[in-house]
Amino acid sequence: MSLRIALVTGASRGIGRAVALRLAEDVSGVAVHYFQRREEAQELAAVLRARGKLSAAFRADLTKKAQAAGLIKKVEERFARIDVLVNNVGPFLVKPWDHLEVSDWERALRGNLLGSYFCMKAALTGMRQRKWGRIVNIGYSRAEQLAAFPTIAPYAAAKTGLLILTRTAAEAEAVNGITVNMVSPGLIKGGAMPPVRNLPEARLGTVEDVAEAVAFLSSDRAAAVTGTNLIVAGTWKM
């Protein structure tokens, strides 16, 4: 296995943790990003090191350009490279659209869209030099549905914007051997759940389901897959 390093943002729990654990099966090391959950992030990094992988935890507020760029720099200084970038951070807010404040929109757009953009721009420099890279953005299963989202409008708008960014970068970076894709979860066991009655258990995904999709898109097997939106949602709102 050639030396490859992955960075997973928001990796201290949930989908991010599952992705970090799964990617560790395929790469040499995983950088664990966190913002507030320091102990969980450090515990995950310790688990990965115990499995013989390079790993360390890194703190950054990705809504701020300087800190996002600083995260990429710190990981590259520690491990010399970033080959796989998984943008998992994505704050979720449930609030009626006509009660939203400007701060709600700014938090959703910066957390779900701009943070990913900042990390992508900073990580692409090294990927371009090596002529190989994998970027996977974590989206939302209905990001391509231009529909009404009365209770999650900022989140839905940000994730649709992230999909446009994903496809834009995919087209631009293909010549550099870099793929850019999105994995879009639906309802996930243990995640943010809307009030749904009588929801069949079979229609719920797991964090491991999402992690497997990310692992595929991060691998050599997916060299010809770019600009895609891989929905991991069963039949949820198909």
Contacts in CASP RR format, 6 or more apart in sequence:
PFRMAT RR
TARGET T0000
AUTHOR 0000-0000-0000
METHOD contacts of the structure
MODEL  1
MSLRIALVTGASRGIGRAVALRLAEDVSGVAVHYFQRREEAQELAAVLRA
RGKLSAAFRADLTKKAQAAGLIKKVEERFARIDVLVNNVGPFLVKPWDHL
EVSDWERALRGNLLGSYFCMKAALTGMRQRKWGRIVNIGYSRAEQLAAFP
TIAPYAAAKTGLLILTRTAAEAEAVNGITVNMVSPGLIKGGAMPPVRNLP
EARLGTVEDVAEAVAFLSSDRAAAVTGTNLIVAGTWKM
1 26 0 8 1.000
1 27 0 8 1.000
1 28 0 8 1.000
3 28 0 8 1.000
3 81 0 8 1.000
4 26 0 8 1.000
4 27 0 8 1.000
4 28 0 8 1.000
4 29 0 8 1.000
4 81 0 8 1.000
4 83 0 8 1.000
4 84 0 8 1.000
5 27 0 8 1.000
5 28 0 8 1.000
5 29 0 8 1.000
5 30 0 8 1.000
5 31 0 8 1.000
5 54 0 8 1.000
5 75 0 8 1.000
5 79 0 8 1.000
5 80 0 8 1.000
5 81 0 8 1.000
5 82 0 8 1.000
5 83 0 8 1.000
5 84 0 8 1.000
6 20 0 8 1.000
6 23 0 8 1.000
6 24 0 8 1.000
6 27 0 8 1.000
6 29 0 8 1.000
6 30 0 8 1.000
6 31 0 8 1.000
6 82 0 8 1.000
6 83 0 8 1.000
6 84 0 8 1.000
6 85 0 8 1.000
6 86 0 8 1.000
6 218 0 8 1.000
7 30 0 8 1.000
7 31 0 8 1.000
7 33 0 8 1.000
7 71 0 8 1.000
7 72 0 8 1.000
7 75 0 8 1.000
7 82 0 8 1.000
7 84 0 8 1.000
7 85 0 8 1.000
7 86 0 8 1.000
7 119 0 8 1.000
7 123 0 8 1.000
8 16 0 8 1.000
8 19 0 8 1.000
8 20 0 8 1.000
8 23 0 8 1.000
8 30 0 8 1.000
8 31 0 8 1.000
8 32 0 8 1.000
8 33 0 8 1.000
8 86 0 8 1.000
8 88 0 8 1.000
9 16 0 8 1.000
9 33 0 8 1.000
9 62 0 8 1.000
9 71 0 8 1.000
9 86 0 8 1.000
9 87 0 8 1.000
9 88 0 8 1.000
9 89 0 8 1.000
9 119 0 8 1.000
10 16 0 8 1.000
10 33 0 8 1.000
10 34 0 8 1.000
10 35 0 8 1.000
10 88 0 8 1.000
10 89 0 8 1.000
11 17 0 8 1.000
11 19 0 8 1.000
11 20 0 8 1.000
11 30 0 8 1.000
11 32 0 8 1.000
11 33 0 8 1.000
11 34 0 8 1.000
11 41 0 8 1.000
11 44 0 8 1.000
11 88 0 8 1.000
12 32 0 8 1.000
12 34 0 8 1.000
12 37 0 8 1.000
12 40 0 8 1.000
12 41 0 8 1.000
12 44 0 8 1.000
13 37 0 8 1.000
13 40 0 8 1.000
14 190 0 8 1.000
14 191 0 8 1.000
14 207 0 8 1.000
15 88 0 8 1.000
15 138 0 8 1.000
15 185 0 8 1.000
15 188 0 8 1.000
15 207 0 8 1.000
15 210 0 8 1.000
15 211 0 8 1.000
16 86 0 8 1.000
16 88 0 8 1.000
16 138 0 8 1.000
16 207 0 8 1.000
16 211 0 8 1.000
17 40 0 8 1.000
17 44 0 8 1.000
17 207 0 8 1.000
18 207 0 8 1.000
18 208 0 8 1.000
18 210 0 8 1.000
18 211 0 8 1.000
19 86 0 8 1.000
19 88 0 8 1.000
19 207 0 8 1.000
19 210 0 8 1.000
19 211 0 8 1.000
19 214 0 8 1.000
19 215 0 8 1.000
20 30 0 8 1.000
20 32 0 8 1.000
20 44 0 8 1.000
20 48 0 8 1.000
21 44 0 8 1.000
21 47 0 8 1.000
21 48 0 8 1.000
21 211 0 8 1.000
22 208 0 8 1.000
22 211 0 8 1.000
22 212 0 8 1.000
22 214 0 8 1.000
22 215 0 8 1.000
23 30 0 8 1.000
23 84 0 8 1.000
23 86 0 8 1.000
23 211 0 8 1.000
23 214 0 8 1.000
23 215 0 8 1.000
23 218 0 8 1.000
24 30 0 8 1.000
24 48 0 8 1.000
24 51 0 8 1.000
24 53 0 8 1.000
24 55 0 8 1.000
25 215 0 8 1.000
26 215 0 8 1.000
26 218 0 8 1.000
26 219 0 8 1.000
27 53 0 8 1.000
27 83 0 8 1.000
27 84 0 8 1.000
27 218 0 8 1.000
28 53 0 8 1.000
28 54 0 8 1.000
29 48 0 8 1.000
29 53 0 8 1.000
29 54 0 8 1.000
29 55 0 8 1.000
29 79 0 8 1.000
30 48 0 8 1.000
30 53 0 8 1.000
30 54 0 8 1.000
30 55 0 8 1.000
31 55 0 8 1.000
31 56 0 8 1.000
31 58 0 8 1.000
31 75 0 8 1.000
31 78 0 8 1.000
31 79 0 8 1.000
31 82 0 8 1.000
32 41 0 8 1.000
32 44 0 8 1.000
32 45 0 8 1.000
32 48 0 8 1.000
32 55 0 8 1.000
32 56 0 8 1.000
32 57 0 8 1.000
32 58 0 8 1.000
33 41 0 8 1.000
33 57 0 8 1.000
33 58 0 8 1.000
33 59 0 8 1.000
33 60 0 8 1.000
33 62 0 8 1.000
33 71 0 8 1.000
33 89 0 8 1.000
34 40 0 8 1.000
34 41 0 8 1.000
34 57 0 8 1.000
34 58 0 8 1.000
34 59 0 8 1.000
35 59 0 8 1.000
35 60 0 8 1.000
35 61 0 8 1.000
35 62 0 8 1.000
35 89 0 8 1.000
38 57 0 8 1.000
38 59 0 8 1.000
41 57 0 8 1.000
41 59 0 8 1.000
42 57 0 8 1.000
44 55 0 8 1.000
44 57 0 8 1.000
45 55 0 8 1.000
45 56 0 8 1.000
45 57 0 8 1.000
46 55 0 8 1.000
48 54 0 8 1.000
48 55 0 8 1.000
49 55 0 8 1.000
54 79 0 8 1.000
56 78 0 8 1.000
58 71 0 8 1.000
58 74 0 8 1.000
58 75 0 8 1.000
60 67 0 8 1.000
60 68 0 8 1.000
60 70 0 8 1.000
60 71 0 8 1.000
61 67 0 8 1.000
62 68 0 8 1.000
62 71 0 8 1.000
62 89 0 8 1.000
62 111 0 8 1.000
62 115 0 8 1.000
62 116 0 8 1.000
62 118 0 8 1.000
62 119 0 8 1.000
63 107 0 8 1.000
63 110 0 8 1.000
63 111 0 8 1.000
63 114 0 8 1.000
63 115 0 8 1.000
65 114 0 8 1.000
65 118 0 8 1.000
68 115 0 8 1.000
68 118 0 8 1.000
68 119 0 8 1.000
68 122 0 8 1.000
69 118 0 8 1.000
69 121 0 8 1.000
69 122 0 8 1.000
70 122 0 8 1.000
71 119 0 8 1.000
71 122 0 8 1.000
72 82 0 8 1.000
72 119 0 8 1.000
72 122 0 8 1.000
72 123 0 8 1.000
73 122 0 8 1.000
75 82 0 8 1.000
76 82 0 8 1.000
76 126 0 8 1.000
81 126 0 8 1.000
81 130 0 8 1.000
82 123 0 8 1.000
82 126 0 8 1.000
82 127 0 8 1.000
83 127 0 8 1.000
83 130 0 8 1.000
83 132 0 8 1.000
83 133 0 8 1.000
83 134 0 8 1.000
84 133 0 8 1.000
84 134 0 8 1.000
84 135 0 8 1.000
84 136 0 8 1.000
84 218 0 8 1.000
85 119 0 8 1.000
85 120 0 8 1.000
85 123 0 8 1.000
85 134 0 8 1.000
85 135 0 8 1.000
85 136 0 8 1.000
86 135 0 8 1.000
86 136 0 8 1.000
86 137 0 8 1.000
86 138 0 8 1.000
86 214 0 8 1.000
86 218 0 8 1.000
87 115 0 8 1.000
87 116 0 8 1.000
87 119 0 8 1.000
87 120 0 8 1.000
87 135 0 8 1.000
87 136 0 8 1.000
87 137 0 8 1.000
87 138 0 8 1.000
88 138 0 8 1.000
89 111 0 8 1.000
89 112 0 8 1.000
89 115 0 8 1.000
89 116 0 8 1.000
90 111 0 8 1.000
90 112 0 8 1.000
90 138 0 8 1.000
90 158 0 8 1.000
91 107 0 8 1.000
91 108 0 8 1.000
91 111 0 8 1.000
91 112 0 8 1.000
91 155 0 8 1.000
92 152 0 8 1.000
92 155 0 8 1.000
92 192 0 8 1.000
93 104 0 8 1.000
93 107 0 8 1.000
93 108 0 8 1.000
93 152 0 8 1.000
93 154 0 8 1.000
93 155 0 8 1.000
94 151 0 8 1.000
94 152 0 8 1.000
94 192 0 8 1.000
94 194 0 8 1.000
95 104 0 8 1.000
95 151 0 8 1.000
95 152 0 8 1.000
96 150 0 8 1.000
96 151 0 8 1.000
97 149 0 8 1.000
97 150 0 8 1.000
97 151 0 8 1.000
97 153 0 8 1.000
100 153 0 8 1.000
100 154 0 8 1.000
104 154 0 8 1.000
105 154 0 8 1.000
107 154 0 8 1.000
108 154 0 8 1.000
108 155 0 8 1.000
108 157 0 8 1.000
108 158 0 8 1.000
109 154 0 8 1.000
109 157 0 8 1.000
109 158 0 8 1.000
111 158 0 8 1.000
112 139 0 8 1.000
112 155 0 8 1.000
112 158 0 8 1.000
112 159 0 8 1.000
112 162 0 8 1.000
113 158 0 8 1.000
113 159 0 8 1.000
113 161 0 8 1.000
113 162 0 8 1.000
113 165 0 8 1.000
116 137 0 8 1.000
116 162 0 8 1.000
116 165 0 8 1.000
117 165 0 8 1.000
120 135 0 8 1.000
120 165 0 8 1.000
120 169 0 8 1.000
120 180 0 8 1.000
123 135 0 8 1.000
124 135 0 8 1.000
124 169 0 8 1.000
124 173 0 8 1.000
124 178 0 8 1.000
127 133 0 8 1.000
127 135 0 8 1.000
127 173 0 8 1.000
127 176 0 8 1.000
127 178 0 8 1.000
128 173 0 8 1.000
128 176 0 8 1.000
128 178 0 8 1.000
131 176 0 8 1.000
131 177 0 8 1.000
132 177 0 8 1.000
132 178 0 8 1.000
133 177 0 8 1.000
133 178 0 8 1.000
133 179 0 8 1.000
134 178 0 8 1.000
134 179 0 8 1.000
134 217 0 8 1.000
134 218 0 8 1.000
134 219 0 8 1.000
134 222 0 8 1.000
135 166 0 8 1.000
135 169 0 8 1.000
135 178 0 8 1.000
135 179 0 8 1.000
135 180 0 8 1.000
135 181 0 8 1.000
136 180 0 8 1.000
136 181 0 8 1.000
136 182 0 8 1.000
136 183 0 8 1.000
136 214 0 8 1.000
136 217 0 8 1.000
136 218 0 8 1.000
137 162 0 8 1.000
137 163 0 8 1.000
137 165 0 8 1.000
137 166 0 8 1.000
137 180 0 8 1.000
137 181 0 8 1.000
137 182 0 8 1.000
137 183 0 8 1.000
138 182 0 8 1.000
138 183 0 8 1.000
138 184 0 8 1.000
138 185 0 8 1.000
138 210 0 8 1.000
138 214 0 8 1.000
139 159 0 8 1.000
139 162 0 8 1.000
139 163 0 8 1.000
139 182 0 8 1.000
139 183 0 8 1.000
139 184 0 8 1.000
139 185 0 8 1.000
139 229 0 8 1.000
140 155 0 8 1.000
140 156 0 8 1.000
140 159 0 8 1.000
140 184 0 8 1.000
140 185 0 8 1.000
140 186 0 8 1.000
141 184 0 8 1.000
141 185 0 8 1.000
141 186 0 8 1.000
141 231 0 8 1.000
141 232 0 8 1.000
141 233 0 8 1.000
141 236 0 8 1.000
141 237 0 8 1.000
142 149 0 8 1.000
142 156 0 8 1.000
142 184 0 8 1.000
142 186 0 8 1.000
142 237 0 8 1.000
143 156 0 8 1.000
143 159 0 8 1.000
143 160 0 8 1.000
143 161 0 8 1.000
143 162 0 8 1.000
143 163 0 8 1.000
143 182 0 8 1.000
143 184 0 8 1.000
143 229 0 8 1.000
144 160 0 8 1.000
144 163 0 8 1.000
144 229 0 8 1.000
145 237 0 8 1.000
146 160 0 8 1.000
149 155 0 8 1.000
149 156 0 8 1.000
149 157 0 8 1.000
151 194 0 8 1.000
159 184 0 8 1.000
162 182 0 8 1.000
163 182 0 8 1.000
163 184 0 8 1.000
163 229 0 8 1.000
166 180 0 8 1.000
166 181 0 8 1.000
166 182 0 8 1.000
166 227 0 8 1.000
166 229 0 8 1.000
167 180 0 8 1.000
167 227 0 8 1.000
169 180 0 8 1.000
170 179 0 8 1.000
170 180 0 8 1.000
170 181 0 8 1.000
170 226 0 8 1.000
170 227 0 8 1.000
171 227 0 8 1.000
173 179 0 8 1.000
173 180 0 8 1.000
173 226 0 8 1.000
174 226 0 8 1.000
179 217 0 8 1.000
179 222 0 8 1.000
179 223 0 8 1.000
179 225 0 8 1.000
179 226 0 8 1.000
179 227 0 8 1.000
180 226 0 8 1.000
180 227 0 8 1.000
181 217 0 8 1.000
181 222 0 8 1.000
181 225 0 8 1.000
181 226 0 8 1.000
181 227 0 8 1.000
181 228 0 8 1.000
181 229 0 8 1.000
181 230 0 8 1.000
182 227 0 8 1.000
182 228 0 8 1.000
182 229 0 8 1.000
182 230 0 8 1.000
183 210 0 8 1.000
183 213 0 8 1.000
183 214 0 8 1.000
183 217 0 8 1.000
183 230 0 8 1.000
183 232 0 8 1.000
184 229 0 8 1.000
184 230 0 8 1.000
184 231 0 8 1.000
184 232 0 8 1.000
184 233 0 8 1.000
185 205 0 8 1.000
185 209 0 8 1.000
185 210 0 8 1.000
185 232 0 8 1.000
185 233 0 8 1.000
186 205 0 8 1.000
186 231 0 8 1.000
186 232 0 8 1.000
186 233 0 8 1.000
186 234 0 8 1.000
186 236 0 8 1.000
187 193 0 8 1.000
187 194 0 8 1.000
187 196 0 8 1.000
187 199 0 8 1.000
187 203 0 8 1.000
187 204 0 8 1.000
187 205 0 8 1.000
187 233 0 8 1.000
187 236 0 8 1.000
188 204 0 8 1.000
188 205 0 8 1.000
188 206 0 8 1.000
188 207 0 8 1.000
188 209 0 8 1.000
188 210 0 8 1.000
189 204 0 8 1.000
189 205 0 8 1.000
189 206 0 8 1.000
189 207 0 8 1.000
190 207 0 8 1.000
203 234 0 8 1.000
203 235 0 8 1.000
203 236 0 8 1.000
204 236 0 8 1.000
205 232 0 8 1.000
205 233 0 8 1.000
205 234 0 8 1.000
209 232 0 8 1.000
210 232 0 8 1.000
213 230 0 8 1.000
213 232 0 8 1.000
216 222 0 8 1.000
217 225 0 8 1.000
217 228 0 8 1.000
217 230 0 8 1.000
END
